[in-house]
Amino acid sequence: MGKRAGGWVRAARHWLENPAVVMGVAAVLFVAIAALRVAYPAPKDAIGILFVVPIAVVATQFGIRGGLAAALVALALQGAVSAATGEFFGVGGYLVGAMGFLLLGAVVGGLSERLASARRAETQLLESSPSAIVEVEGHSHTLGCANGYVPGGQGTQRGDS
């Protein structure tokens, strides 16, 4: 991946960490998928499976509760579109969809919460350690009290050729 692509990915990651942006992206996805379902209402087209995308996006940002809430929104939209178009999945279809959406929201949300917890633990460990090796743009820097690191100053560089 070139430097340009890497910068774009970092910028996108930064924006996707903003809760308001995540909710906006999810809302647009929910509306777009519901519109597709109205345009192609036959259940056999399985357009509704695309609701897994905004569910996963919300669960990644907001954890289990967010994932479950997004799954409920998807289910409500599925029901509303079915009522509007007259195309129904049947009770079994809705139950299977509900189980899938809710399971996805819970699993992705749970994994997101575990990752956030691990990141907090890592940060606490790095902040409490006497020295740390930090990689910045491909260069390793040793930071810490043991080598005379001064906050805002330059640490000892390792791995620079």
C-alpha positions as CSV (number, residue, x, y, z in Angstrom):
1,M,0.0,0.0,0.0
2,G,1.5,3.4,-1.0
3,K,1.9,6.4,1.3
4,R,-1.2,8.0,-0.3
5,A,-3.4,5.0,0.4
6,G,-2.0,4.6,3.9
7,G,-2.9,8.3,4.6
8,W,-6.4,7.8,3.3
9,V,-6.9,4.7,5.4
10,R,-5.7,6.6,8.5
11,A,-8.0,9.5,7.8
12,A,-11.0,7.1,7.3
13,R,-10.1,5.3,10.5
14,H,-10.0,8.7,12.4
15,W,-13.4,9.7,11.0
16,L,-15.0,6.3,11.8
17,E,-13.9,6.7,15.4
18,N,-16.2,9.7,15.7
19,P,-19.6,8.5,17.0
20,A,-21.6,11.1,15.1
21,V,-20.0,10.1,11.8
22,V,-20.7,6.4,12.5
23,M,-24.3,7.1,13.2
24,G,-24.6,9.2,10.0
25,V,-23.0,6.4,7.9
26,A,-25.3,3.8,9.5
27,A,-28.4,6.0,9.0
28,V,-27.5,6.4,5.3
29,L,-26.9,2.7,4.9
30,F,-30.2,1.8,6.6
31,V,-32.1,4.2,4.3
32,A,-30.3,3.0,1.2
33,I,-30.9,-0.6,2.0
34,A,-34.6,0.0,2.8
35,A,-34.9,1.8,-0.5
36,L,-33.4,-1.1,-2.3
37,R,-35.8,-3.5,-0.6
38,V,-38.7,-1.3,-1.8
39,A,-37.3,-1.3,-5.3
40,Y,-36.7,-5.1,-5.3
41,P,-39.3,-6.3,-2.8
42,A,-39.2,-10.1,-3.6
43,P,-37.8,-11.9,-0.6
44,K,-35.9,-14.2,-2.9
45,D,-33.7,-11.3,-3.9
46,A,-32.4,-11.3,-0.3
47,I,-31.6,-7.5,-0.3
48,G,-32.4,-7.4,3.4
49,I,-29.2,-9.3,4.2
50,L,-27.3,-6.1,3.5
51,F,-28.6,-4.8,6.8
52,V,-25.7,-6.7,8.3
53,V,-23.4,-3.9,7.2
54,P,-24.9,-1.0,9.3
55,I,-25.4,-3.4,12.2
56,A,-21.7,-4.3,12.2
57,V,-20.7,-0.6,11.8
58,V,-22.8,0.4,14.8
59,A,-21.7,-2.6,16.9
60,T,-18.1,-1.8,16.2
61,Q,-18.4,1.7,17.6
62,F,-21.0,1.2,20.3
63,G,-20.5,-2.3,21.5
64,I,-23.1,-4.9,22.3
65,R,-26.0,-2.5,23.2
66,G,-25.4,-0.6,20.0
67,G,-25.2,-3.7,17.9
68,L,-28.5,-5.0,19.4
69,A,-30.2,-1.6,18.9
70,A,-29.0,-1.6,15.2
71,A,-30.3,-5.1,14.8
72,L,-33.7,-4.0,16.1
73,V,-33.7,-1.0,13.7
74,A,-33.0,-3.4,10.8
75,L,-35.8,-5.7,11.9
76,A,-38.2,-2.8,12.1
77,L,-37.2,-1.6,8.6
78,Q,-37.6,-5.2,7.3
79,G,-41.1,-5.3,8.7
80,A,-42.0,-1.8,7.5
81,V,-40.8,-2.5,4.0
82,S,-42.7,-5.8,3.9
83,A,-45.9,-4.1,5.1
84,A,-45.4,-1.3,2.5
85,T,-44.7,-3.7,-0.4
86,G,-47.0,-6.6,0.6
87,E,-44.1,-9.1,0.2
88,F,-43.6,-11.2,3.4
89,F,-41.0,-13.7,4.5
90,G,-43.3,-15.7,6.7
91,V,-42.9,-16.2,10.5
92,G,-39.9,-18.5,10.0
93,G,-38.1,-16.1,7.8
94,Y,-38.5,-13.2,10.2
95,L,-37.4,-15.4,13.2
96,V,-34.3,-16.5,11.3
97,G,-33.5,-13.0,10.3
98,A,-34.0,-11.7,13.8
99,M,-31.7,-14.4,15.2
100,G,-29.0,-13.6,12.6
101,F,-29.2,-9.8,13.1
102,L,-29.3,-10.0,16.9
103,L,-26.4,-12.5,17.0
104,L,-24.3,-10.4,14.7
105,G,-24.9,-7.3,16.7
106,A,-24.0,-9.1,20.0
107,V,-20.9,-10.8,18.6
108,V,-19.4,-7.9,16.8
109,G,-20.3,-5.6,19.7
110,G,-18.8,-8.0,22.2
111,L,-15.6,-8.3,20.2
112,S,-15.4,-4.5,19.9
113,E,-15.8,-4.1,23.6
114,R,-13.0,-6.7,24.2
115,L,-10.7,-4.9,21.8
116,A,-11.4,-1.5,23.5
117,S,-10.7,-3.1,26.9
118,A,-7.4,-4.6,25.6
119,R,-6.4,-1.2,24.2
120,R,-7.1,0.5,27.5
121,A,-5.0,-2.2,29.3
122,E,-2.2,-1.8,26.8
123,T,-2.2,2.0,27.3
124,Q,-2.1,1.6,31.1
125,L,0.8,-0.8,30.8
126,L,2.8,1.5,28.5
127,E,2.1,4.5,30.7
128,S,3.2,2.7,33.8
129,S,6.3,1.1,32.4
130,P,9.8,2.7,32.9
131,S,10.4,2.6,29.2
132,A,8.5,1.7,26.0
133,I,9.4,1.2,22.4
134,V,7.1,3.1,20.1
135,E,7.0,2.8,16.4
136,V,6.2,6.0,14.5
137,E,6.1,6.0,10.7
138,G,8.4,2.9,10.5
139,H,11.0,4.1,13.0
140,S,11.3,2.7,16.5
141,H,11.8,5.1,19.4
142,T,12.6,4.0,22.9
143,L,10.8,6.3,25.4
144,G,11.0,6.2,29.1
145,C,12.7,7.4,32.3
146,A,15.5,4.9,32.0
147,N,17.1,6.6,28.9
148,G,16.4,10.2,29.9
149,Y,13.3,10.7,27.9
150,V,11.8,14.2,28.4
151,P,8.1,14.6,27.3
152,G,8.0,16.5,24.1
153,G,11.7,15.7,23.4
154,Q,13.4,13.1,21.3
155,G,13.7,9.5,22.6
156,T,16.5,7.2,21.6
157,Q,16.0,5.9,18.1
158,R,16.4,2.2,17.3
159,G,16.2,0.4,14.0
160,D,17.0,3.5,11.9
161,S,19.5,2.6,9.1
